[in-house]
Amino acid sequence: PSGPAAPDPGPGGTAPVRPFQLRDVKLGNGLLQEKRDRMKNYLRQFDERRFLVLFNNQAGRPNPAGVSVPGGWEDGGLLSGHWAGHFMTGLAQAYADQGEPIFKSKLDWMVDEIAACQDAITARMGAGGGAGGGDPEEPQIGRTPGRFGKGLRLNGPSAAQHVALPQEAISQLTDFTIATWVNLASAQSWSRVFDFGQNATVNMFLTARAGVTGNVPRFAITTGGSGAEQQINGDAAVPTNEWVHLAVTLTQNTGTLYVNGRVAGTNSNMTLNPTHLGNPGNRWIGRSQYGDPFLDATIDEFHIFDRALSQQEVQSLLDSAAGTTGGGTIAWYRFDEEGGSTLKDSSPNGRDAGVVASQTETELWIPTHPGYVGAIPEDAVLRLGPPRWAVYGGNKDTNTWAPWYTQHKIMRGLLDAYYHTDNQKALDVVVKMADWAHLALTVGDKNHPDYTGPITRDNLNYMWDLYIAGESGGANEVFPEIYALTGDAKHLETAKCFDNRESLFDACVQNRDILVVTPQNRPGRRRPDRLHANTHVPQFIGYMRVFEHTGDREYFQAAKNFYGMVVPHRMFAHGGTGGNYPGSNNNTEMFQNRDNIANAMAQGGAETCTTYNLLKLARNLFLHEHDAAYMDYYERGLLNMITGSRADSTSVSNPQVTYFQPLTPGTSRGYGNTGTCCGGTGLENHTKYQETIYFKSADGRTLWVNLYAASTLTWAEKGFNIVQETNYPREDHTRLTVNGSGRLDIKLRVPGWVRKGFTVAINGEAQKVDAKAGHYLTLSRTWSRGDTIDIRMPFSIRIERALDRPDTQSVFWGPVLLQILGNPGNGAYRELTLYSQLKRDGDYARSAITHASTTAAGDPLFTTHDLTLRPYYISDTQPASSYFRRVEPTIAFGPIDTGVANRKRNDGLPNYDVPVSGITSPGDDGPTFLDLVWDQAPFANHGQFVSAVTRTAESFRQAGVFTAVESARVVSGAARANQELEP
């Protein structure tokens, strides 16, 4: 028998069950291949030289003429560099898939250039006579008299040129108000009061004077350039040299432009809102996407609200800074600071902005530690820690934005280049980066004048609790891998530096769910009440890697317990997490409180890259525990949210992936996302679909088949080649052909959604198997070349209920979420009545939700109540609903209506651990009588059905929900429905 395989540095490398290398598995034709090929085409055509522009700028190396930066967040701002790492991973995975030389040649060039940048930066330590230290000199930016208090003069006596806002300032708003005071110093045309967008094609702006007849103010939003603008034009020119109040509101399809509280223009045909902008990389006050002149004006009291103010509320802003509104609910910039380039947010959200000064030539900085490489200065990373403790915000010179997240992505990309393409130079560069990281997190910012000594555990706890700035991605996953590759134990020490010990790690070891807390119960010195989901999910991926290379069980326990807090307690139907709930701050990237599903989908949806990371965590946990529930979640997230994140288009203008995937009724997905976090993980998602289809036991005796997808596995050391033929998830039949001979246990996953059986035949002969839904079954035999395994798992329609509100439901076809097409309007849910159409077998597909047709691609379409339902993975911009409201007013069995109200059992729902505004918790909600009866289907005969109705009715009578008369009427109706319920 084979002995255990040698440990591997990657995920699960020391586990009893381990992944295959990506290159060992090739995808066949089907849904995953279609999505993969669209992304590979984008990777082929994107000019990789664009990523090195910002790296070269930091290294002092020249750039080729005419090559622009990628854009979005990869624009020279504080998150620049992260996308270069994602792109390297995408190229490495694309090469592993089919071995196409173009991906390796592009990747090799990037690695060579990054290595040269690293050498050039480190060389400055000697040439510069030691690191300089201290803060960069901040431009002198004063304040001037404003409309209320102070204001900010742009492009006047001070160096202030424009203002950059943080990324949450505008993303994912549907209804909104933006209001501000402006005092124009000159009569400029097209200068922007604000401009939020990606480029000149996708943006939303307000100009005080449009260059058209009358020089009226104009608000416009577009996703197709200036020719496709949806506009609101004013009716008179804005005067110069006096204070004028401008406000724009949008609600539903109506936009209104106010000048000094008066309606100056309206548009009742607005179909675009900020959600259609993706996550804008450019968020500016006083600067245009189009290269128009910078705003020559003083501004004051800049408010952003997440709702449309009434005219009376807008008018109240003329009388005082906040009027009757309480101030901007998303952000509020008052410009009342004494000076400097930081603009404080006066809303409760802490979204500080930064003044961007007129550019001046600066000398190249000198690094503090050797080995750094990046698209931002080393200082932007070091300033997160002592002595400066920089916070997240829009000021490039003093703030910071997830600097260790960016370092992680670059290091991850280099490691993937080494793993998947055998690029040794990539390993050399990443080891030098790891050496630098060790010094940065232990010695720290040693050349700063206020340096007080090495970084302590207490310092690290304080760093990682900082919203967004302390977001480190999965940085702690790469250092144990580098330890495994080098044997240098200091890299394990570096990995442990990322432990979030003060406010999360220990609680997760103890299984105390504190992902959302009330202010009075907030642990830690700086953590917010609601934790940012994608900050913390990757940390636990890293904790798994620390466990795998140290054996320290508390890291495993923390990861397992944390995962259990998210799945299922914070999981939406498509596998995502996040959202808002009434009374929470407007940020859909944050965790909702435990078991809050129905009240958390009110806005925005779920962030795609959080699901990317949850899948990585579920996969890694499975390698150690082999619980099929991890794979049930993995399949849910993969076949819905991940496949649904790539547009079904051939466009390569951008990666065509989602950021948020909205869940509110009648919403559309938006695609694009150059430079964003989800755009980056999107490059990875669609080039690694094969990574979890098969696993192997460490002793080589067992093959695990986890996912059903057309693919070919080459297990060279065992001499086996496994071919999987299937059109899953479009069809429910799979054939495995075993090319190879010898003893091997093959474990087949029986999905947890299976309702109609799971059958297996070997060489055409039916097998007696113990096929339990949500488990694996084992085929143990000596295989011969050409043996076939045929698997059938008939799909069925099933309904899932939200944990907190059972009448809020979603429809599934096997593993696939079905969306209801169309927009019911005004955020209303579709209301469906379905039980009266069921037969005794409880099969919804018989008449309640029926198969209507099949698309040319083979995707099934269903219908109910004259509505069309289709798989979530179909990715276009049609409005659709992932949830509906179940309305079953009376207890009816087929056409027999008992007239008794279909009342609810009181299960104390919702039962939130953190209060929700306007919602009583615990409440008195629960499943209805018909829910509880049909949960017991199928019924073998009518007597069994009547017995179930009788038992349930009696329990309702005893609980005081039914009277004795009502209970008898319900049982009588069930007894009379013999023929009506016959399948």
Solvent accessible surface area in square Angstrom, and as a share of the most:
residue,aa,sasa,rsa
1,P,155,0.98
2,S,57,0.37
3,G,49,0.47
4,P,113,0.71
5,A,48,0.38
6,A,82,0.63
7,P,100,0.63
8,D,71,0.37
9,P,23,0.14
10,G,5,0.05
11,P,41,0.26
12,G,0,0.00
13,G,1,0.01
14,T,51,0.30
15,A,1,0.01
16,P,69,0.43
17,V,4,0.02
18,R,23,0.09
19,P,26,0.17
20,F,14,0.06
21,Q,105,0.46
22,L,13,0.06
23,R,84,0.31
24,D,41,0.21
25,V,4,0.02
26,K,68,0.29
27,L,14,0.07
28,G,27,0.26
29,N,123,0.63
30,G,13,0.13
31,L,7,0.03
32,L,12,0.06
33,Q,38,0.17
34,E,51,0.23
35,K,1,0.01
36,R,16,0.06
37,D,50,0.26
38,R,57,0.21
39,M,0,0.00
40,K,5,0.02
41,N,51,0.26
42,Y,3,0.01
43,L,0,0.00
44,R,78,0.29
45,Q,109,0.48
46,F,21,0.09
47,D,44,0.23
48,E,27,0.12
49,R,103,0.37
50,R,64,0.23
51,F,1,0.00
52,L,2,0.01
53,V,14,0.08
54,L,13,0.06
55,F,0,0.00
56,N,5,0.03
57,N,71,0.37
58,Q,29,0.13
59,A,5,0.04
60,G,45,0.43
61,R,66,0.24
62,P,122,0.77
63,N,52,0.26
64,P,60,0.38
65,A,104,0.81
66,G,89,0.85
67,V,22,0.13
68,S,64,0.41
69,V,43,0.25
70,P,7,0.05
71,G,19,0.19
72,G,5,0.04
73,W,8,0.03
74,E,1,0.00
75,D,58,0.30
76,G,20,0.20
77,G,20,0.19
78,L,14,0.07
79,L,4,0.02
80,S,0,0.00
81,G,0,0.00
82,H,0,0.00
83,W,0,0.00
84,A,0,0.00
85,G,1,0.01
86,H,1,0.00
87,F,0,0.00
88,M,0,0.00
89,T,2,0.01
90,G,0,0.00
91,L,0,0.00
92,A,0,0.00
93,Q,10,0.05
94,A,0,0.00
95,Y,54,0.21
96,A,4,0.03
97,D,1,0.00
98,Q,84,0.37
99,G,35,0.34
100,E,44,0.20
101,P,106,0.67
102,I,70,0.35
103,F,0,0.00
104,K,57,0.24
105,S,66,0.43
106,K,17,0.07
107,L,0,0.00
108,D,40,0.21
109,W,85,0.30
110,M,0,0.00
111,V,0,0.00
112,D,63,0.33
113,E,34,0.15
114,I,0,0.00
115,A,12,0.09
116,A,35,0.27
117,C,0,0.00
118,Q,2,0.01
119,D,80,0.42
120,A,31,0.24
121,I,1,0.00
122,T,42,0.24
123,A,65,0.50
124,R,28,0.10
125,M,50,0.22
126,G,67,0.64
127,A,95,0.74
128,G,37,0.36
129,G,73,0.71
130,G,37,0.35
131,A,25,0.19
132,G,60,0.58
133,G,40,0.38
134,G,21,0.21
135,D,84,0.44
136,P,69,0.44
137,E,167,0.75
138,E,60,0.27
139,P,35,0.22
140,Q,155,0.69
141,I,4,0.02
142,G,38,0.37
143,R,32,0.12
144,T,44,0.26
145,P,117,0.74
146,G,15,0.15
147,R,86,0.31
148,F,40,0.17
149,G,57,0.55
150,K,63,0.27
151,G,0,0.00
152,L,0,0.00
153,R,48,0.17
154,L,0,0.00
155,N,51,0.26
156,G,28,0.27
157,P,129,0.81
158,S,31,0.20
159,A,34,0.27
160,A,1,0.00
161,Q,28,0.13
162,H,4,0.02
163,V,0,0.00
164,A,21,0.16
165,L,1,0.00
166,P,3,0.02
167,Q,6,0.02
168,E,12,0.05
169,A,0,0.00
170,I,0,0.00
171,S,18,0.12
172,Q,23,0.10
173,L,5,0.03
174,T,67,0.39
175,D,40,0.21
176,F,0,0.00
177,T,0,0.00
178,I,2,0.01
179,A,0,0.00
180,T,1,0.01
181,W,12,0.04
182,V,0,0.00
183,N,33,0.17
184,L,6,0.03
185,A,37,0.29
186,S,40,0.26
187,A,63,0.49
188,Q,41,0.18
189,S,48,0.31
190,W,71,0.25
191,S,4,0.02
192,R,6,0.02
193,V,0,0.00
194,F,0,0.00
195,D,0,0.00
196,F,0,0.00
197,G,0,0.00
198,Q,30,0.13
199,N,72,0.37
200,A,43,0.34
201,T,62,0.36
202,V,30,0.17
203,N,0,0.00
204,M,0,0.00
205,F,2,0.01
206,L,1,0.01
207,T,0,0.00
208,A,3,0.02
209,R,31,0.11
210,A,0,0.00
211,G,38,0.37
212,V,59,0.34
213,T,137,0.80
214,G,45,0.43
215,N,49,0.25
216,V,17,0.10
217,P,0,0.00
218,R,28,0.10
219,F,1,0.01
220,A,0,0.00
221,I,1,0.00
222,T,0,0.00
223,T,57,0.33
224,G,45,0.43
225,G,12,0.12
226,S,72,0.46
227,G,83,0.80
228,A,54,0.42
229,E,31,0.14
230,Q,38,0.17
231,Q,54,0.24
232,I,2,0.01
233,N,58,0.30
234,G,9,0.09
235,D,87,0.45
236,A,56,0.43
237,A,46,0.36
238,V,2,0.01
239,P,57,0.36
240,T,44,0.26
241,N,113,0.58
242,E,89,0.40
243,W,60,0.21
244,V,1,0.00
245,H,1,0.00
246,L,1,0.00
247,A,0,0.00
248,V,1,0.00
249,T,7,0.04
250,L,4,0.02
251,T,53,0.31
252,Q,107,0.48
253,N,72,0.37
254,T,55,0.32
255,G,1,0.01
256,T,15,0.08
257,L,0,0.00
258,Y,14,0.05
259,V,21,0.12
260,N,70,0.36
261,G,2,0.02
262,R,119,0.43
263,V,58,0.33
264,A,9,0.07
265,G,13,0.12
266,T,86,0.50
267,N,32,0.16
268,S,74,0.48
269,N,116,0.60
270,M,1,0.01
271,T,90,0.52
272,L,25,0.12
273,N,27,0.14
274,P,1,0.00
275,T,34,0.20
276,H,67,0.30
277,L,2,0.01
278,G,19,0.18
279,N,1,0.00
280,P,1,0.00
281,G,6,0.06
282,N,20,0.10
283,R,24,0.09
284,W,29,0.10
285,I,0,0.00
286,G,0,0.00
287,R,83,0.30
288,S,6,0.04
289,Q,24,0.11
290,Y,75,0.29
291,G,70,0.68
292,D,36,0.19
293,P,76,0.48
294,F,66,0.27
295,L,2,0.01
296,D,26,0.13
297,A,0,0.00
298,T,15,0.09
299,I,0,0.00
300,D,0,0.00
301,E,1,0.00
302,F,0,0.00
303,H,2,0.01
304,I,0,0.00
305,F,1,0.00
306,D,40,0.21
307,R,90,0.33
308,A,28,0.21
309,L,6,0.03
310,S,52,0.33
311,Q,62,0.27
312,Q,129,0.57
313,E,37,0.16
314,V,0,0.00
315,Q,74,0.33
316,S,14,0.09
317,L,2,0.01
318,L,43,0.22
319,D,117,0.60
320,S,49,0.32
321,A,13,0.10
322,A,20,0.15
323,G,26,0.25
324,T,107,0.62
325,T,20,0.12
326,G,67,0.64
327,G,4,0.04
328,G,2,0.02
329,T,57,0.33
330,I,3,0.01
331,A,0,0.00
332,W,25,0.09
333,Y,0,0.00
334,R,67,0.24
335,F,0,0.00
336,D,55,0.29
337,E,30,0.14
338,E,156,0.70
339,G,29,0.28
340,G,25,0.24
341,S,0,0.00
342,T,37,0.21
343,L,0,0.00
344,K,109,0.46
345,D,15,0.08
346,S,55,0.35
347,S,12,0.08
348,P,133,0.83
349,N,33,0.17
350,G,46,0.44
351,R,7,0.02
352,D,9,0.05
353,A,0,0.00
354,G,1,0.01
355,V,7,0.04
356,V,36,0.21
357,A,19,0.14
358,S,55,0.35
359,Q,142,0.63
360,T,108,0.63
361,E,175,0.79
362,T,116,0.67
363,E,168,0.75
364,L,88,0.44
365,W,57,0.20
366,I,50,0.26
367,P,0,0.00
368,T,9,0.05
369,H,4,0.02
370,P,61,0.38
371,G,6,0.06
372,Y,1,0.00
373,V,0,0.00
374,G,1,0.01
375,A,2,0.01
376,I,5,0.03
377,P,43,0.27
378,E,4,0.02
379,D,31,0.16
380,A,2,0.01
381,V,2,0.01
382,L,14,0.07
383,R,11,0.04
384,L,0,0.00
385,G,4,0.04
386,P,19,0.12
387,P,36,0.23
388,R,55,0.20
389,W,63,0.22
390,A,10,0.08
391,V,60,0.34
392,Y,10,0.04
393,G,4,0.04
394,G,15,0.14
395,N,3,0.02
396,K,108,0.46
397,D,59,0.31
398,T,50,0.29
399,N,6,0.03
400,T,0,0.00
401,W,22,0.08
402,A,1,0.01
403,P,1,0.00
404,W,5,0.02
405,Y,6,0.02
406,T,1,0.00
407,Q,3,0.01
408,H,5,0.02
409,K,8,0.03
410,I,0,0.00
411,M,3,0.01
412,R,22,0.08
413,G,0,0.00
414,L,0,0.00
415,L,0,0.00
416,D,12,0.06
417,A,0,0.00
418,Y,55,0.21
419,Y,46,0.18
420,H,29,0.13
421,T,5,0.03
422,D,96,0.50
423,N,15,0.08
424,Q,101,0.45
425,K,90,0.38
426,A,0,0.00
427,L,20,0.10
428,D,65,0.34
429,V,4,0.02
430,V,0,0.00
431,V,34,0.20
432,K,91,0.39
433,M,2,0.01
434,A,0,0.00
435,D,45,0.23
436,W,2,0.01
437,A,0,0.00
438,H,27,0.12
439,L,55,0.28
440,A,3,0.03
441,L,2,0.01
442,T,28,0.16
443,V,48,0.27
444,G,1,0.01
445,D,8,0.04
446,K,89,0.38
447,N,45,0.23
448,H,14,0.06
449,P,107,0.67
450,D,89,0.46
451,Y,67,0.25
452,T,129,0.75
453,G,18,0.17
454,P,96,0.60
455,I,22,0.11
456,T,71,0.41
457,R,91,0.33
458,D,73,0.38
459,N,29,0.15
460,L,9,0.04
461,N,17,0.08
462,Y,56,0.21
463,M,3,0.01
464,W,3,0.01
465,D,5,0.03
466,L,22,0.11
467,Y,46,0.17
468,I,3,0.02
469,A,0,0.00
470,G,0,0.00
471,E,11,0.05
472,S,1,0.01
473,G,0,0.00
474,G,2,0.02
475,A,1,0.01
476,N,1,0.01
477,E,2,0.01
478,V,0,0.00
479,F,1,0.00
480,P,0,0.00
481,E,0,0.00
482,I,0,0.00
483,Y,58,0.22
484,A,45,0.35
485,L,53,0.27
486,T,60,0.35
487,G,56,0.54
488,D,56,0.29
489,A,67,0.52
490,K,64,0.27
491,H,1,0.01
492,L,23,0.12
493,E,89,0.40
494,T,0,0.00
495,A,0,0.00
496,K,73,0.31
497,C,10,0.06
498,F,1,0.00
499,D,2,0.01
500,N,1,0.00
501,R,58,0.21
502,E,55,0.25
503,S,4,0.02
504,L,2,0.01
505,F,0,0.00
506,D,56,0.29
507,A,3,0.02
508,C,1,0.00
509,V,42,0.24
510,Q,109,0.49
511,N,92,0.47
512,R,119,0.43
513,D,34,0.17
514,I,25,0.13
515,L,0,0.00
516,V,4,0.02
517,V,14,0.08
518,T,21,0.12
519,P,86,0.54
520,Q,148,0.66
521,N,101,0.52
522,R,105,0.38
523,P,35,0.22
524,G,28,0.27
525,R,122,0.44
526,R,49,0.18
527,R,2,0.01
528,P,35,0.22
529,D,36,0.19
530,R,10,0.04
531,L,3,0.02
532,H,7,0.03
533,A,1,0.01
534,N,3,0.02
535,T,5,0.03
536,H,8,0.04
537,V,0,0.00
538,P,2,0.01
539,Q,0,0.00
540,F,0,0.00
541,I,3,0.02
542,G,0,0.00
543,Y,1,0.00
544,M,0,0.00
545,R,3,0.01
546,V,0,0.00
547,F,22,0.09
548,E,11,0.05
549,H,29,0.13
550,T,54,0.31
551,G,50,0.48
552,D,52,0.27
553,R,140,0.51
554,E,58,0.26
555,Y,3,0.01
556,F,3,0.01
557,Q,62,0.28
558,A,0,0.00
559,A,0,0.00
560,K,72,0.30
561,N,17,0.09
562,F,0,0.00
563,Y,14,0.05
564,G,32,0.31
565,M,3,0.01
566,V,0,0.00
567,V,23,0.13
568,P,65,0.41
569,H,44,0.20
570,R,0,0.00
571,M,30,0.13
572,F,1,0.00
573,A,5,0.04
574,H,0,0.00
575,G,0,0.00
576,G,0,0.00
577,T,2,0.01
578,G,1,0.01
579,G,0,0.00
580,N,9,0.05
581,Y,13,0.05
582,P,52,0.33
583,G,67,0.65
584,S,28,0.18
585,N,54,0.28
586,N,27,0.14
587,N,9,0.04
588,T,7,0.04
589,E,7,0.03
590,M,4,0.02
591,F,0,0.00
592,Q,0,0.00
593,N,0,0.00
594,R,69,0.25
595,D,36,0.19
596,N,0,0.00
597,I,4,0.02
598,A,7,0.05
599,N,33,0.17
600,A,0,0.00
601,M,2,0.01
602,A,58,0.45
603,Q,68,0.30
604,G,9,0.09
605,G,1,0.01
606,A,0,0.00
607,E,4,0.02
608,T,2,0.01
609,C,0,0.00
610,T,1,0.01
611,T,0,0.00
612,Y,7,0.02
613,N,5,0.03
614,L,1,0.00
615,L,10,0.05
616,K,37,0.16
617,L,0,0.00
618,A,0,0.00
619,R,20,0.07
620,N,2,0.01
621,L,0,0.00
622,F,0,0.00
623,L,0,0.00
624,H,32,0.14
625,E,61,0.27
626,H,59,0.27
627,D,68,0.35
628,A,5,0.04
629,A,58,0.45
630,Y,14,0.05
631,M,0,0.00
632,D,39,0.20
633,Y,6,0.02
634,Y,8,0.03
635,E,3,0.01
636,R,39,0.14
637,G,0,0.00
638,L,10,0.05
639,L,8,0.04
640,N,0,0.00
641,M,0,0.00
642,I,1,0.01
643,T,0,0.00
644,G,0,0.00
645,S,1,0.00
646,R,1,0.00
647,A,6,0.05
648,D,60,0.31
649,S,37,0.24
650,T,120,0.70
651,S,44,0.28
652,V,46,0.26
653,S,94,0.61
654,N,34,0.17
655,P,0,0.00
656,Q,26,0.11
657,V,1,0.01
658,T,0,0.00
659,Y,5,0.02
660,F,12,0.05
661,Q,0,0.00
662,P,21,0.13
663,L,2,0.01
664,T,22,0.13
665,P,9,0.06
666,G,7,0.07
667,T,42,0.24
668,S,38,0.25
669,R,17,0.06
670,G,36,0.35
671,Y,39,0.15
672,G,7,0.07
673,N,8,0.04
674,T,25,0.15
675,G,0,0.00
676,T,0,0.00
677,C,10,0.06
678,C,0,0.00
679,G,0,0.00
680,G,0,0.00
681,T,1,0.01
682,G,1,0.01
683,L,0,0.00
684,E,7,0.03
685,N,7,0.03
686,H,0,0.00
687,T,2,0.01
688,K,24,0.10
689,Y,5,0.02
690,Q,2,0.01
691,E,29,0.13
692,T,0,0.00
693,I,0,0.00
694,Y,2,0.01
695,F,0,0.00
696,K,36,0.15
697,S,16,0.10
698,A,15,0.12
699,D,48,0.25
700,G,11,0.10
701,R,120,0.44
702,T,15,0.09
703,L,1,0.00
704,W,19,0.07
705,V,0,0.00
706,N,0,0.00
707,L,7,0.03
708,Y,5,0.02
709,A,6,0.05
710,A,17,0.13
711,S,3,0.02
712,T,40,0.23
713,L,0,0.00
714,T,64,0.37
715,W,4,0.01
716,A,82,0.64
717,E,130,0.58
718,K,59,0.25
719,G,47,0.46
720,F,6,0.02
721,N,44,0.23
722,I,1,0.00
723,V,43,0.24
724,Q,3,0.01
725,E,95,0.42
726,T,21,0.12
727,N,47,0.24
728,Y,12,0.04
729,P,3,0.02
730,R,23,0.08
731,E,98,0.44
732,D,40,0.21
733,H,54,0.24
734,T,0,0.00
735,R,94,0.34
736,L,1,0.00
737,T,26,0.15
738,V,0,0.00
739,N,37,0.19
740,G,0,0.00
741,S,82,0.53
742,G,25,0.24
743,R,149,0.54
744,L,1,0.01
745,D,40,0.21
746,I,1,0.00
747,K,49,0.21
748,L,0,0.00
749,R,0,0.00
750,V,0,0.00
751,P,0,0.00
752,G,28,0.27
753,W,16,0.06
754,V,14,0.08
755,R,141,0.52
756,K,95,0.40
757,G,35,0.34
758,F,11,0.05
759,T,83,0.48
760,V,3,0.02
761,A,21,0.16
762,I,8,0.04
763,N,85,0.43
764,G,65,0.62
765,E,120,0.54
766,A,85,0.66
767,Q,56,0.25
768,K,208,0.88
769,V,46,0.26
770,D,99,0.51
771,A,36,0.28
772,K,113,0.48
773,A,46,0.35
774,G,20,0.19
775,H,101,0.45
776,Y,36,0.14
777,L,8,0.04
778,T,62,0.36
779,L,9,0.05
780,S,59,0.38
781,R,77,0.28
782,T,82,0.48
783,W,1,0.00
784,S,63,0.40
785,R,167,0.61
786,G,39,0.37
787,D,12,0.06
788,T,24,0.14
789,I,0,0.00
790,D,21,0.11
791,I,0,0.00
792,R,125,0.46
793,M,0,0.00
794,P,47,0.30
795,F,11,0.05
796,S,7,0.04
797,I,10,0.05
798,R,28,0.10
799,I,34,0.17
800,E,43,0.19
801,R,80,0.29
802,A,7,0.05
803,L,75,0.37
804,D,2,0.01
805,R,87,0.32
806,P,9,0.06
807,D,26,0.14
808,T,0,0.00
809,Q,0,0.00
810,S,2,0.01
811,V,2,0.01
812,F,1,0.00
813,W,45,0.16
814,G,1,0.01
815,P,4,0.03
816,V,1,0.01
817,L,0,0.00
818,L,2,0.01
819,Q,10,0.04
820,I,3,0.01
821,L,35,0.17
822,G,25,0.24
823,N,88,0.45
824,P,45,0.28
825,G,22,0.21
826,N,125,0.64
827,G,49,0.47
828,A,49,0.38
829,Y,39,0.15
830,R,49,0.18
831,E,119,0.53
832,L,2,0.01
833,T,48,0.28
834,L,0,0.00
835,Y,6,0.02
836,S,41,0.27
837,Q,62,0.28
838,L,2,0.01
839,K,60,0.26
840,R,28,0.10
841,D,38,0.20
842,G,17,0.16
843,D,26,0.13
844,Y,24,0.09
845,A,29,0.23
846,R,110,0.40
847,S,49,0.31
848,A,2,0.02
849,I,0,0.00
850,T,37,0.22
851,H,96,0.43
852,A,60,0.47
853,S,51,0.33
854,T,77,0.45
855,T,44,0.26
856,A,123,0.95
857,A,55,0.43
858,G,22,0.21
859,D,8,0.04
860,P,9,0.06
861,L,37,0.18
862,F,1,0.01
863,T,47,0.27
864,T,6,0.03
865,H,86,0.38
866,D,148,0.77
867,L,34,0.17
868,T,52,0.30
869,L,0,0.00
870,R,15,0.05
871,P,2,0.01
872,Y,0,0.00
873,Y,3,0.01
874,I,24,0.12
875,S,2,0.01
876,D,51,0.26
877,T,89,0.51
878,Q,86,0.38
879,P,49,0.31
880,A,5,0.04
881,S,0,0.00
882,S,4,0.03
883,Y,9,0.03
884,F,1,0.01
885,R,43,0.16
886,R,17,0.06
887,V,54,0.31
888,E,18,0.08
889,P,88,0.55
890,T,47,0.28
891,I,0,0.00
892,A,15,0.11
893,F,1,0.00
894,G,10,0.10
895,P,108,0.68
896,I,24,0.12
897,D,83,0.43
898,T,11,0.06
899,G,46,0.44
900,V,3,0.02
901,A,40,0.31
902,N,13,0.07
903,R,84,0.31
904,K,91,0.39
905,R,97,0.36
906,N,98,0.50
907,D,60,0.31
908,G,21,0.20
909,L,37,0.18
910,P,17,0.10
911,N,91,0.47
912,Y,16,0.06
913,D,74,0.38
914,V,15,0.09
915,P,95,0.60
916,V,6,0.03
917,S,67,0.43
918,G,86,0.82
919,I,59,0.30
920,T,107,0.62
921,S,38,0.25
922,P,88,0.56
923,G,17,0.17
924,D,105,0.54
925,D,18,0.09
926,G,1,0.01
927,P,11,0.07
928,T,22,0.13
929,F,0,0.00
930,L,1,0.01
931,D,4,0.02
932,L,29,0.14
933,V,0,0.00
934,W,17,0.06
935,D,83,0.43
936,Q,73,0.32
937,A,27,0.21
938,P,95,0.60
939,F,11,0.05
940,A,76,0.59
941,N,79,0.40
942,H,24,0.11
943,G,46,0.44
944,Q,85,0.38
945,F,0,0.00
946,V,30,0.17
947,S,51,0.33
948,A,1,0.01
949,V,0,0.00
950,T,57,0.33
951,R,144,0.53
952,T,11,0.06
953,A,0,0.00
954,E,61,0.27
955,S,58,0.37
956,F,3,0.01
957,R,95,0.35
958,Q,129,0.57
959,A,73,0.57
960,G,64,0.61
961,V,35,0.20
962,F,6,0.02
963,T,79,0.46
964,A,67,0.52
965,V,102,0.59
966,E,28,0.12
967,S,11,0.07
968,A,63,0.49
969,R,111,0.40
970,V,0,0.00
971,V,39,0.22
972,S,53,0.34
973,G,0,0.00
974,A,0,0.00
975,A,52,0.40
976,R,144,0.53
977,A,0,0.00
978,N,72,0.37
979,Q,159,0.71
980,E,53,0.24
981,L,1,0.00
982,E,90,0.40
983,P,69,0.43
